Amino acid sequence: EIRFVKTTFYLGLEEEPDEEAKSPAAIASIRDSIISLLSSKTADQILTPQGKDKLRNEIRLRIGAVAPAVKVLEVYIVDFVVQL
C-alpha cells in the first residue's frame, strides 16, 4: 500500500554553518539523506510521538554522517502530513 508523507523540518544548529556546509552539493547531500531515511519508514513507525522522537534523532545522526561540520542540536517538525 502506497502512502504519502509531506514534512517540513527546521534545524536548530550549534553555530552558523560555514560556506562549504551551505554549498548546493552539501545541501543536496543532506536532503537526499533525509529523503532516503523517510522513504525507509512505514506510517506506523512515524505517526506516534515516540516514532517522531526517533525520527528526529535519526535525522541528527544522518546529517552528522554526511555533513560533519553541521552540528544539529534540535530537529523541529513544523509540518507533518501523512496520507493514509
N, C-alpha and C positions, 0 to 999 in steps of 0.2 A: 504494500500500500504506500503510495507516494504522499508525502506530507510537505508542507511549505513552512519555512520559518523566515521571518524578517526581523532583524535585530539591529540596534544601534548601541555601540559602546562608547563611552568616554574613558580615557585612561588617565589616572592620577599618577604623574611621573615624579620621581625624586628631584629631577632637575630638567631644565630645558635641554632637549636633545641637540647635539652638535649638527653641523651642516651635513655630514656624511649620513647620520641617522635619519635625516629628513629628506634624503635623496629619493627620487622616484623609484629606484631599484630597491632601496631599503623598505620603503612603504609598501611596495608591491609584495615583497617577501613576507612582511608582517601580515598583510591582508590575506595572502594565499594560505599562510599557516593557520589563520583563524578560520577561514572558509573550509579548509580541509578538516579541521577539528569539528566544526559544526556539522559537516557532512557525515562524519562518523557517528553522530549521536542519533538516538531514537527520541521520539517525543517524550516517552516515559522517563528518559534519563534527564531531560532538561526542564520539564514542567514543574517539578517540585522545588520548594525553596532550597532543599539540600542539593538538588541537581544543579541549580543555578550557582550555588556557592562553589561546587566542584568545578563547574564550567569557568567561573572567574579565576580560580586557581590554575586550571589548565591553560587558560589564555595567558596568564602571567608567565607560566613556565615556557610556553611556546614562543612568546615574544623574547624572553631571555635567551632561548636557544638560537633564534635566527637573528636577533639584534642585541647582543650582549651590552652594548653601550646605552641602550634604552632601559632604564631602571623603573619598572612599573610597580607602584606601591598599591594602587587600587584599580579595580575594573568596575566601572559603573554601568549598569544596564539601564539605558534610558528609554528604550523602545524594544518591545518583545511581543511578536505576534506569531502564533502558530496556527496554521490551518489544519484542522483535524478532518 
